[in-house]
Amino acid sequence: MTNEQAFELAKKYIPGGVDSPVRAFGSVGTTPFTTQRGEGAYLYDIQGNRYLDFIQSWGPLIFGHCDKDIQDAVINAVKLGLSYGTPCQDETNLAKMIVDEFDDIDKIRFVNSGTEATMSAIRLARGYTKKDGLIKFEGCYHGHSDALLIKAGSGATTYGNASSAGVPNDIIKNTHLAIYNDIQSVEKIFQTQSIAAVIIEPIAGNMGLVPAKKEFLIALRKLCDKFGAVLILDEVMSGFRASKHGSKPFYGVKADITTFGKVIGGGMPTAAFGARSEIMDCLSPNGAVYQAGTLSGNPVAMAAGKASLTKIFKDENLYARLEKKASNLMKGFKQAANSNGFAMQTCVRGSMFGFFFNQNEVNNYADALKSDTALYAKFHTNMLKHGVYLAPSQFETGFICDAMSDDDINFAISSAKLAFSEIKNG
Ligand SMILES: *Cc1c(COP(=O)(O)O)cnc(C)c1O
């Protein structure tokens, strides 16, 4: 079967042929390939084509596909059972591994997806503060729960419109939108609203890669303290990706609640939220904030997470190594773009990288949206043809995995040179 045939068939039985919309390649206008298997830095499609994979399952696979240690841990766990519905020791083991690394986290609870982690974190923040208001930032993604599916009308607005059908206005009326890297837009909301929590991606990875400015995040922390609001740092993507301690070494800003996902599951569906005991003990069964999950803390997922974090903690140079590759890649892409007359902004944070076809620096969502999406679509299509798989949208983050060699990075850069000169000579 060809990729086209497989996708036609998928579309017959699954809406749009995918279980998560970005996989459909809608932003680049092509047909996605269907994967047969992954190995190290590469994906192989059902026609036997090989792609250097800069998505790595959208973040989780920091050691690449089929990492032997993680695979062995999963296989061993599977032999003991797929799910117990009782406490298992690896839940405590993985919780301790994470808690020990963060001085703003005493306890952690596991869930099955980043969406659940942020949704539960917000409920917990509301239960803890006994307030309802929530501030989120334009361009930040925190999963697909109702209260978070909201975008700005235009520019600085406090009330937003749901960015999805099926979300009642009643549900989003407590969600207030602020502008990323613009502290005044936050202050204005605090002055008129009773705010339980501010949720932010400290290193935003879902409008392309746009890190918070240090002075902005520090000021945000101060505002939350002043008004008695909970600061939720959503590190579902940046956690164990930007560094071993996520955003925290870049800013020195402590969270009240931190959310994790992606890397902590090592490729299995696991996420978590953690905070100091005073907040976490508001959760059921200790406290009045209800939260639960049939498969939460699943033993196979816990084993994958434990194996993944064990490897991370054992390897002092891991993030420096990954960052060097990400920086080299971005340097190469920028040179290739510029020498063919295309403007490019690049950004690297640890193993995360991002680039915009844009003349100007990108500091928020409105800036990001001014990027050239038609050029990105052409670049994506040409890169894929040359065997390099980049995110099928400019407004995503790319990921380096430890299985990527310097040769792989050089291959991607040569492919970019080729892709840009093909576009220029179009
Ligand atoms: C991916 C992501 C989520 C949602 O996680 P899912 O596991 O896809 O539900 C939430 N927040 C951030 C910052 C993310 O990158």
The ligand as a MOL file (V3000), in Angstrom:
LIG
                    3D

  0  0  0     0  0            999 V3000
M  V30 BEGIN CTAB
M  V30 COUNTS 15 15 0 0 0
M  V30 BEGIN ATOM
M  V30 1 C 1.7270 18.8750 24.3780 0
M  V30 2 C 1.3720 19.8940 25.3690 0
M  V30 3 C 0.2240 19.7900 26.1740 0
M  V30 4 C -0.8090 18.7300 25.9700 0
M  V30 5 O -0.3050 17.4590 26.1930 0
M  V30 6 P -1.0980 16.1950 25.5870 0
M  V30 7 O -0.3570 15.0180 26.1500 0
M  V30 8 O -1.0000 16.3260 24.1040 0
M  V30 9 O -2.4990 16.2750 26.0630 0
M  V30 10 C 0.0410 20.7290 27.1780 0
M  V30 11 N 0.9100 21.7310 27.3640 0
M  V30 12 C 2.0100 21.8750 26.5930 0
M  V30 13 C 2.9520 23.0020 26.8580 0
M  V30 14 C 2.2730 20.9700 25.5640 0
M  V30 15 O 3.3340 21.1570 24.7830 0
M  V30 END ATOM
M  V30 BEGIN BOND
M  V30 1 1 1 2
M  V30 2 1 2 3
M  V30 3 2 2 14
M  V30 4 1 3 4
M  V30 5 2 3 10
M  V30 6 1 4 5
M  V30 7 1 5 6
M  V30 8 2 6 7
M  V30 9 1 6 8
M  V30 10 1 6 9
M  V30 11 1 10 11
M  V30 12 2 11 12
M  V30 13 1 12 13
M  V30 14 1 12 14
M  V30 15 1 14 15
M  V30 END BOND
M  V30 END CTAB
M  END
